[in-house]
Amino acid sequence: MVCGTIMDGVDAYDTQNTVAQLKEYRNLVINSRHLNLTDDQRTSLLTVINFALTKKQRHFNIAVGQAATLQVGRIGTAAYRAGRAVYKSAKGIKGAARDDAADILLNLAQQQGGAGTVARAIIRVIAKRNFEDILKHSIKESLRS
């Protein structure tokens, strides 16, 4: 229980850093004229950044809640997520917003100039933790006897 609480605290800290970086990129896109972004590029980047911020802020709130309640919050979170997954699967919308955001980011990342640079930076910020988790899992499985 204590180990899980510590892990949730570390998770909240990591997520808070990701949120701070995303907010910096949002301010850069809003305030910077030297990026030479078109209106469509600016709108697309802001849409994706705001979507990611919403997801990461929710993730932070859940991690803090679970750490503060000594893991009791996991029960409610698990029940809520299960119900939401069933609802979204039934409606056929599970993962649709994430797919759209990923497509926008990948399309922008392939472009030259400011939009591509910012999109690649956002991908690095968002995917950093996921990539490290995937790599750790892969190494762990490789060391299996």
C-alpha positions as CSV (number, residue, x, y, z in Angstrom):
1,M,0.0,0.0,0.0
2,V,2.8,2.4,0.9
3,C,4.8,1.5,-2.2
4,G,1.7,2.2,-4.3
5,T,1.2,5.6,-2.6
6,I,4.8,6.5,-3.3
7,M,4.5,5.4,-6.9
8,D,1.4,7.5,-7.3
9,G,3.2,10.5,-5.8
10,V,6.1,10.1,-8.3
11,D,3.6,9.7,-11.1
12,A,1.8,12.9,-10.1
13,Y,5.2,14.7,-10.0
14,D,6.1,13.4,-13.5
15,T,2.7,14.4,-14.9
16,Q,3.0,17.8,-13.3
17,N,6.3,18.3,-15.2
18,T,4.7,17.2,-18.5
19,V,1.8,19.6,-17.9
20,A,4.3,22.5,-17.3
21,Q,6.1,21.7,-20.5
22,L,2.9,21.5,-22.5
23,K,1.8,24.9,-21.1
24,E,5.1,26.4,-22.2
25,Y,4.5,25.1,-25.8
26,R,1.0,26.4,-25.7
27,N,2.3,29.9,-24.7
28,L,4.9,29.6,-27.5
29,V,2.3,28.9,-30.1
30,I,0.0,31.6,-28.9
31,N,2.6,34.4,-28.4
32,S,5.3,33.6,-30.9
33,R,5.2,35.3,-34.3
34,H,8.7,34.1,-35.3
35,L,7.3,30.5,-35.9
36,N,5.5,31.7,-39.0
37,L,2.5,29.5,-38.4
38,T,-0.5,29.6,-40.6
39,D,-3.9,30.0,-38.8
40,D,-4.7,26.3,-39.5
41,Q,-1.3,25.2,-38.1
42,R,-1.8,27.4,-35.0
43,T,-5.3,26.1,-34.4
44,S,-4.3,22.5,-34.9
45,L,-1.4,22.8,-32.5
46,L,-3.5,24.5,-29.9
47,T,-6.3,21.9,-30.3
48,V,-3.8,19.1,-29.7
49,I,-2.0,20.8,-26.8
50,N,-5.3,21.6,-25.0
51,F,-6.5,18.0,-25.5
52,A,-3.2,16.7,-24.1
53,L,-3.3,19.2,-21.2
54,T,-6.9,18.0,-20.3
55,K,-5.8,14.4,-20.3
56,K,-2.6,15.0,-18.4
57,Q,-4.3,17.2,-15.8
58,R,-6.9,14.5,-15.2
59,H,-4.1,11.9,-14.9
60,F,-2.4,14.2,-12.3
61,N,-5.6,14.6,-10.3
62,I,-6.2,10.9,-10.2
63,A,-2.6,10.2,-9.1
64,V,-2.8,12.8,-6.3
65,G,-6.2,11.4,-5.2
66,Q,-4.9,7.9,-5.1
67,A,-1.8,8.9,-3.2
68,A,-3.8,11.0,-0.7
69,T,-6.3,8.2,0.0
70,L,-3.7,5.5,0.4
71,Q,-4.9,3.6,-2.7
72,V,-8.6,3.5,-1.7
73,G,-9.2,5.8,-4.6
74,R,-8.1,3.0,-7.0
75,I,-11.4,1.2,-6.5
76,G,-13.5,4.1,-7.6
77,T,-11.2,4.9,-10.5
78,A,-11.2,1.3,-11.7
79,A,-15.0,1.2,-11.6
80,Y,-15.4,4.5,-13.4
81,R,-12.9,3.6,-16.1
82,A,-14.6,0.2,-16.7
83,G,-18.0,1.8,-17.1
84,R,-16.6,4.5,-19.4
85,A,-14.8,1.9,-21.5
86,V,-18.0,-0.1,-22.0
87,Y,-20.0,3.0,-22.9
88,K,-17.4,4.2,-25.4
89,S,-17.1,0.8,-27.0
90,A,-20.9,0.6,-27.4
91,K,-21.0,4.0,-29.0
92,G,-18.0,3.2,-31.2
93,I,-16.0,6.3,-30.0
94,K,-13.4,4.6,-27.9
95,G,-10.0,6.3,-28.7
96,A,-11.4,8.4,-31.5
97,A,-10.2,11.7,-30.0
98,R,-6.8,10.3,-29.3
99,D,-6.5,9.0,-32.9
100,D,-7.4,12.4,-34.3
101,A,-4.9,14.2,-32.0
102,A,-2.2,11.7,-33.0
103,D,-2.9,12.1,-36.7
104,I,-2.8,15.9,-36.4
105,L,0.6,15.8,-34.5
106,L,2.1,13.3,-36.9
107,N,1.0,15.4,-40.0
108,L,2.4,18.6,-38.5
109,A,5.7,16.8,-37.4
110,Q,6.4,15.9,-41.0
111,Q,6.3,19.6,-42.0
112,Q,9.3,21.9,-42.2
113,G,9.4,25.1,-40.2
114,G,7.9,26.2,-36.9
115,A,4.9,23.9,-36.9
116,G,7.0,20.8,-37.5
117,T,9.5,21.8,-34.8
118,V,6.8,22.4,-32.2
119,A,4.9,19.3,-33.1
120,R,8.0,17.1,-32.8
121,A,8.7,18.8,-29.4
122,I,5.2,18.0,-28.2
123,I,5.5,14.4,-29.3
124,R,8.8,14.1,-27.3
125,V,7.1,15.5,-24.2
126,I,4.0,13.3,-24.5
127,A,5.7,10.1,-25.6
128,K,8.7,10.2,-23.3
129,R,7.1,8.4,-20.4
130,N,5.3,5.9,-22.7
131,F,8.5,5.1,-24.6
132,E,10.5,4.5,-21.3
133,D,7.7,2.2,-20.1
134,I,7.7,0.3,-23.3
135,L,11.5,0.0,-23.3
136,K,11.6,-1.1,-19.7
137,H,9.0,-3.8,-20.3
138,S,10.8,-5.0,-23.4
139,I,14.1,-5.3,-21.5
140,K,12.4,-7.0,-18.6
141,E,10.8,-9.5,-20.9
142,S,14.2,-10.1,-22.6
143,L,15.7,-11.0,-19.3
144,R,13.1,-13.5,-18.6
145,S,14.4,-17.0,-18.0
